[in-house]
Amino acid sequence: MELIPAAAELTYRLLYQGLLERLPESRAVRIGQALLKLLPVGPLSGFRLTDQRLKTVLGGVALPNPVILSSMYYDPAILRVAMALGFGAVTTKSITVKPRPGHPEPNLVRIRTPEGRGFVNCNGFKNPGLEAYRRALRDLAHDVPLIVAVAGESVDEYAALVEGLSPFGDLVEVNISSPNTRLVYELSSKPDEVRRLFKAVRAATAKPLIVKLSPDFESNNYAALIPAALEAGITIVNYGNTRRVEEARLSQGAGGLSGPALFANTLANVRRLRKEFGETIEIIATGGIDSAEKALHLLESGATAVSYFTAFITEGPTLPRRICEAIVKRLAATGGQRMHDMKGPHTN
């Protein structure tokens, strides 16, 4: 690893483990986001690994590498920094039609599982709303592709959000899986409504669409929701979102579990998706990635790209580069010349 990323990794570990992890969660979030916005974008270019073999195509959109920052931030200043840190694409927080304050604090707690450090959150889609966010995105330069994420409370709202935000993004992610908002979460149990929703959002934009699925509804995902997406012409599946768990420390008494505890399920579903749907879908594997080795497992099992957020906090800003370095090393060892060569024989 080059000098700048190596020094940054050490600095971040000292900051996170020595300070942020010791603070109450809400205070740590505020300090962390404030520090992110202060980072100068120019010097961060050393975090990006440029190699032709890393290039990935998602929905016809070219990504410099297959590592995506998952949905959590909406502030353009933070998104701009994230783009400079070596991700192949960056996803906005899910935006709603009207502004939302989110659920009251405490809405985030740390957890430790046998697999490692994670979080449970009940953020509740805190965001400025469609019209304000359209204005905020107008001046956001895209150093890498931007995925705009949306979440509505009706088919009409989803269609309006997709139509309103798609001009500002390269791809649009349709979130039907947040465990923190009842109307969104329950969509996964209503395949007929989801079928209408998919047709409406497909008609609302020509941009590539991603459907973000919940790991809590596996039976419906395979039997109804993915077939409905394909029927509507949506071929990118993000599998998936956080898992709903009870958590008494949160203001809502429950929230979405994220972190390494999700990895085994994510890996199993990537393999199953590729086996059942073949090359008819592109897969973004989300859930539990906190190391380069886990990202490799998912890519070799058939994922088109990998996505994470929790490890952006727990592992720091150098993980995208570490993943990319591991991919290049693996391709060099196997004689691969492109990302498709990562896939194992069971994915063909």
C-alpha positions as CSV (number, residue, x, y, z in Angstrom):
1,M,0.0,0.0,0.0
2,E,1.3,3.5,-0.9
3,L,2.4,5.9,1.8
4,I,-0.7,8.1,2.0
5,P,-3.3,5.2,2.4
6,A,-1.0,3.4,4.9
7,A,-0.6,6.5,7.0
8,A,-4.3,7.2,6.8
9,E,-5.2,3.7,7.9
10,L,-3.0,4.0,11.0
11,T,-4.4,7.5,11.8
12,Y,-8.0,6.4,11.4
13,R,-7.5,3.4,13.6
14,L,-6.1,5.6,16.3
15,L,-9.0,8.1,15.9
16,Y,-11.8,5.5,15.8
17,Q,-10.6,3.1,18.4
18,G,-9.0,5.8,20.6
19,L,-11.9,8.3,20.5
20,L,-15.0,7.7,18.4
21,E,-15.7,4.2,19.5
22,R,-15.5,5.4,23.1
23,L,-18.1,8.2,22.7
24,P,-21.9,7.8,22.7
25,E,-23.0,6.8,19.3
26,S,-24.9,10.0,18.4
27,R,-21.9,12.2,19.3
28,A,-19.5,10.0,17.4
29,V,-21.7,10.2,14.3
30,R,-21.8,14.0,14.5
31,I,-18.0,14.3,15.0
32,G,-17.3,11.7,12.3
33,Q,-19.4,13.4,9.7
34,A,-18.0,16.8,10.5
35,L,-14.5,15.5,10.0
36,L,-15.4,13.9,6.7
37,K,-16.7,17.2,5.4
38,L,-13.4,18.9,6.3
39,L,-11.3,16.6,4.3
40,P,-9.8,18.2,1.1
41,V,-10.7,16.1,-1.9
42,G,-7.5,16.7,-3.9
43,P,-5.0,14.9,-1.7
44,L,-7.3,11.9,-1.4
45,S,-6.4,10.8,-5.0
46,G,-3.8,8.5,-3.5
47,F,-6.5,6.3,-2.1
48,R,-7.7,5.3,-5.6
49,L,-6.1,2.3,-7.3
50,T,-6.3,2.6,-11.1
51,D,-6.1,-0.6,-13.1
52,Q,-7.9,-1.5,-16.3
53,R,-8.6,-5.0,-14.9
54,L,-10.9,-3.5,-12.2
55,K,-13.3,-1.9,-14.6
56,T,-16.8,-3.1,-14.0
57,V,-20.0,-2.5,-16.0
58,L,-23.3,-2.2,-14.0
59,G,-26.5,-1.7,-15.9
60,G,-24.4,-0.4,-18.9
61,V,-22.6,2.1,-16.7
62,A,-18.8,1.9,-16.4
63,L,-17.4,1.8,-12.9
64,P,-13.7,2.2,-12.3
65,N,-13.9,-0.8,-9.9
66,P,-16.6,-3.0,-8.3
67,V,-16.6,-1.5,-4.8
68,I,-19.6,0.6,-3.9
69,L,-20.4,2.7,-0.9
70,S,-23.8,1.7,0.3
71,S,-26.7,4.0,1.1
72,M,-26.3,6.1,4.3
73,Y,-25.1,9.6,3.5
74,Y,-27.1,12.3,1.6
75,D,-24.8,15.3,2.3
76,P,-23.1,16.2,-1.1
77,A,-19.9,17.3,0.7
78,I,-19.6,13.8,2.3
79,L,-20.5,12.1,-1.0
80,R,-17.8,14.1,-2.8
81,V,-15.2,12.9,-0.2
82,A,-16.4,9.3,-0.5
83,M,-16.0,9.4,-4.3
84,A,-12.4,10.5,-3.8
85,L,-11.6,7.6,-1.5
86,G,-11.5,5.0,-4.2
87,F,-15.0,3.6,-4.4
88,G,-16.2,2.6,-7.9
89,A,-19.6,4.2,-7.2
90,V,-21.3,5.9,-4.3
91,T,-25.0,5.6,-3.2
92,T,-27.0,8.4,-1.6
93,K,-29.2,7.8,1.4
94,S,-32.8,6.8,0.4
95,I,-34.7,10.0,-0.4
96,T,-38.4,10.5,0.2
97,V,-40.9,12.8,-1.4
98,K,-41.3,15.0,1.8
99,P,-38.5,15.9,4.2
100,R,-38.2,13.5,7.1
101,P,-36.5,14.2,10.5
102,G,-35.8,10.5,11.0
103,H,-36.6,8.6,14.2
104,P,-35.5,10.2,17.5
105,E,-32.3,9.3,19.3
106,P,-31.1,6.8,20.2
107,N,-31.3,5.6,16.7
108,L,-28.0,3.8,16.4
109,V,-26.2,1.4,18.8
110,R,-23.0,-0.6,18.5
111,I,-23.1,-4.3,18.8
112,R,-20.5,-7.1,19.0
113,T,-21.3,-10.5,17.6
114,P,-19.0,-13.5,17.3
115,E,-18.3,-12.4,13.7
116,G,-17.2,-8.8,14.7
117,R,-18.3,-5.3,15.2
118,G,-21.6,-4.0,13.8
119,F,-24.5,-1.7,14.4
120,V,-28.3,-1.7,14.8
121,N,-29.9,1.5,13.5
122,C,-33.4,2.9,13.2
123,N,-32.5,6.1,11.4
124,G,-35.9,6.3,9.6
125,F,-34.9,7.9,6.4
126,K,-33.7,11.3,7.7
127,N,-33.4,13.4,4.5
128,P,-34.3,16.9,3.1
129,G,-37.0,15.6,0.7
130,L,-37.2,15.4,-3.1
131,E,-37.2,19.1,-4.2
132,A,-34.5,20.2,-1.8
133,Y,-32.3,17.3,-2.7
134,R,-32.7,18.0,-6.4
135,R,-31.3,21.4,-5.7
136,A,-28.5,19.9,-3.6
137,L,-27.3,17.5,-6.3
138,R,-27.1,20.1,-9.1
139,D,-23.5,21.1,-8.1
140,L,-22.2,17.6,-7.2
141,A,-19.5,16.6,-9.7
142,H,-19.4,12.9,-10.4
143,D,-15.8,11.7,-10.1
144,V,-17.3,8.2,-10.1
145,P,-20.9,7.1,-10.8
146,L,-23.6,8.2,-8.4
147,I,-26.4,5.9,-7.4
148,V,-29.5,7.9,-6.2
149,A,-31.6,5.9,-3.8
150,V,-35.4,6.4,-3.3
151,A,-38.0,5.1,-0.9
152,G,-41.7,6.0,-1.2
153,E,-45.0,5.2,0.6
154,S,-46.9,4.4,-2.6
155,V,-46.4,3.4,-6.2
156,D,-47.0,7.0,-7.3
157,E,-44.4,8.3,-4.8
158,Y,-41.8,5.9,-6.0
159,A,-42.4,6.9,-9.6
160,A,-42.2,10.6,-8.8
161,L,-38.9,10.1,-6.9
162,V,-37.4,8.1,-9.7
163,E,-38.5,10.7,-12.3
164,G,-37.3,13.6,-10.1
165,L,-33.9,12.2,-9.1
166,S,-32.7,10.1,-12.1
167,P,-31.4,13.2,-14.0
168,F,-28.8,13.7,-11.2
169,G,-27.6,10.1,-10.9
170,D,-26.1,7.5,-13.2
171,L,-28.2,4.7,-11.7
172,V,-31.3,4.6,-9.4
173,E,-31.7,2.3,-6.5
174,V,-35.3,1.4,-5.5
175,N,-35.4,0.6,-1.8
176,I,-38.3,-1.7,-0.9
177,S,-36.5,-3.2,2.1
178,S,-35.8,-0.8,4.9
179,P,-36.7,-2.5,8.2
180,N,-37.1,0.9,9.9
181,T,-40.1,2.2,7.9
182,R,-43.2,0.0,8.1
183,L,-44.7,0.9,4.7
184,V,-41.4,0.3,2.9
185,Y,-40.5,-2.9,4.8
186,E,-44.0,-4.5,4.3
187,L,-43.7,-4.1,0.5
188,S,-41.7,-7.3,0.3
189,S,-44.8,-9.2,1.5
190,K,-47.0,-7.6,-1.2
191,P,-45.8,-8.9,-4.6
192,D,-48.7,-7.6,-6.6
193,E,-48.1,-4.1,-5.4
194,V,-44.4,-4.5,-6.0
195,R,-45.1,-5.6,-9.5
196,R,-47.1,-2.4,-10.2
197,L,-44.3,-0.4,-8.5
198,F,-41.6,-1.9,-10.7
199,K,-43.6,-1.2,-13.9
200,A,-44.1,2.4,-12.8
201,V,-40.5,3.2,-11.9
202,R,-39.3,1.5,-15.1
203,A,-41.6,3.8,-17.1
204,A,-40.3,6.8,-15.1
205,T,-36.7,6.8,-16.3
206,A,-34.4,5.3,-18.9
207,K,-31.6,5.1,-16.4
208,P,-30.5,1.7,-15.1
209,L,-32.6,0.6,-12.0
210,I,-31.5,-1.4,-9.0
211,V,-33.9,-3.1,-6.7
212,K,-32.7,-3.3,-3.1
213,L,-34.1,-6.5,-1.4
214,S,-34.5,-7.5,2.2
215,P,-32.8,-10.6,3.5
216,D,-35.8,-11.1,5.8
217,F,-38.1,-12.1,2.9
218,E,-36.0,-14.7,1.0
219,S,-39.0,-16.8,-0.1
220,N,-40.8,-13.9,-1.7
221,N,-37.6,-12.5,-3.2
222,Y,-37.0,-15.6,-5.2
223,A,-40.6,-16.7,-6.0
224,A,-42.1,-13.3,-6.7
225,L,-40.0,-10.1,-6.4
226,I,-37.0,-10.9,-8.6
227,P,-39.2,-12.4,-11.3
228,A,-41.4,-9.3,-11.2
229,A,-38.3,-7.1,-11.5
230,L,-37.1,-9.0,-14.6
231,E,-40.6,-8.8,-16.1
232,A,-40.5,-5.1,-15.7
233,G,-37.0,-4.8,-17.3
234,I,-35.1,-4.3,-14.0
235,T,-32.0,-6.6,-14.0
236,I,-29.8,-5.3,-11.2
237,V,-30.5,-6.8,-7.7
238,N,-28.9,-5.4,-4.6
239,Y,-29.0,-8.3,-2.1
240,G,-29.6,-6.8,0.3
241,N,-30.5,-4.5,3.2
242,T,-30.1,-4.7,7.0
243,R,-31.9,-7.4,9.0
244,R,-34.7,-6.4,11.4
245,V,-33.9,-7.3,15.0
246,E,-35.3,-6.3,18.4
247,E,-33.1,-3.8,20.2
248,A,-34.3,-2.3,23.4
249,R,-31.7,0.5,23.4
250,L,-33.2,2.1,20.3
251,S,-36.1,4.6,20.4
252,Q,-38.2,2.3,18.2
253,G,-37.3,-0.9,20.1
254,A,-36.1,-2.5,16.9
255,G,-33.9,-1.7,14.0
256,G,-31.7,-2.9,11.1
257,L,-28.7,-5.1,12.0
258,S,-25.6,-4.5,9.9
259,G,-22.0,-5.7,10.0
260,P,-20.2,-9.0,9.6
261,A,-23.0,-11.1,11.2
262,L,-24.7,-10.8,7.8
263,F,-21.9,-12.1,5.6
264,A,-22.7,-15.8,5.6
265,N,-26.2,-15.1,4.5
266,T,-25.1,-12.7,1.8
267,L,-22.6,-15.2,0.4
268,A,-25.2,-18.0,0.3
269,N,-27.7,-15.7,-1.5
270,V,-25.2,-14.6,-4.1
271,R,-24.5,-18.3,-4.9
272,R,-28.2,-19.0,-5.0
273,L,-29.1,-16.0,-7.1
274,R,-26.5,-16.9,-9.7
275,K,-27.6,-20.5,-9.8
276,E,-31.3,-19.8,-10.1
277,F,-31.2,-16.7,-12.4
278,G,-27.9,-17.2,-14.3
279,E,-26.7,-14.2,-16.2
280,T,-30.1,-12.6,-16.5
281,I,-29.3,-10.5,-13.4
282,E,-26.5,-8.4,-12.2
283,I,-25.8,-8.7,-8.5
284,I,-24.7,-6.1,-6.0
285,A,-23.7,-8.1,-2.8
286,T,-24.4,-6.1,0.3
287,G,-24.1,-7.3,3.9
288,G,-21.2,-8.1,6.1
289,I,-18.2,-7.1,4.0
290,D,-15.4,-5.8,6.3
291,S,-12.3,-7.3,4.6
292,A,-10.8,-7.8,1.2
293,E,-11.1,-11.5,1.6
294,K,-14.9,-11.4,2.0
295,A,-15.2,-9.2,-1.0
296,L,-13.2,-11.7,-3.0
297,H,-15.5,-14.5,-1.9
298,L,-18.5,-12.7,-3.1
299,L,-17.0,-11.7,-6.5
300,E,-15.8,-15.2,-7.1
301,S,-19.2,-16.6,-6.2
302,G,-20.9,-14.5,-8.9
303,A,-21.4,-10.9,-7.5
304,T,-21.0,-8.2,-10.2
305,A,-20.1,-5.7,-7.5
306,V,-19.8,-5.5,-3.7
307,S,-21.3,-2.8,-1.4
308,Y,-20.9,-1.9,2.2
309,F,-21.4,0.9,4.7
310,T,-20.7,-0.4,8.3
311,A,-17.1,-1.2,7.4
312,F,-16.6,2.4,6.2
313,I,-16.9,3.2,9.9
314,T,-15.3,0.2,11.6
315,E,-12.5,-0.4,9.1
316,G,-11.9,3.1,7.8
317,P,-11.3,4.8,4.5
318,T,-8.6,2.5,3.1
319,L,-10.8,-0.6,2.6
320,P,-11.8,0.2,-1.0
321,R,-8.2,0.3,-2.0
322,R,-7.4,-2.9,-0.1
323,I,-10.2,-4.7,-1.8
324,C,-9.0,-3.5,-5.2
325,E,-5.4,-4.5,-4.5
326,A,-6.6,-8.0,-3.5
327,I,-8.6,-8.3,-6.8
328,V,-5.6,-7.3,-8.9
329,K,-3.4,-9.7,-7.0
330,R,-5.9,-12.5,-7.5
331,L,-6.3,-11.8,-11.2
332,A,-2.5,-11.7,-11.7
333,A,-2.2,-15.0,-9.9
334,T,-4.9,-16.6,-12.1
335,G,-4.0,-14.9,-15.4
336,G,-7.3,-13.0,-15.4
337,Q,-7.6,-9.9,-17.5
338,R,-11.0,-8.5,-16.4
339,M,-13.5,-8.6,-13.6
340,H,-15.5,-11.3,-15.3
341,D,-12.5,-13.6,-14.9
342,M,-13.1,-13.5,-11.1
343,K,-16.1,-15.7,-11.3
344,G,-15.7,-19.3,-10.4
345,P,-16.8,-22.2,-12.6
346,H,-20.0,-22.7,-10.6
347,T,-21.2,-19.4,-11.8
348,N,-21.1,-20.1,-15.5
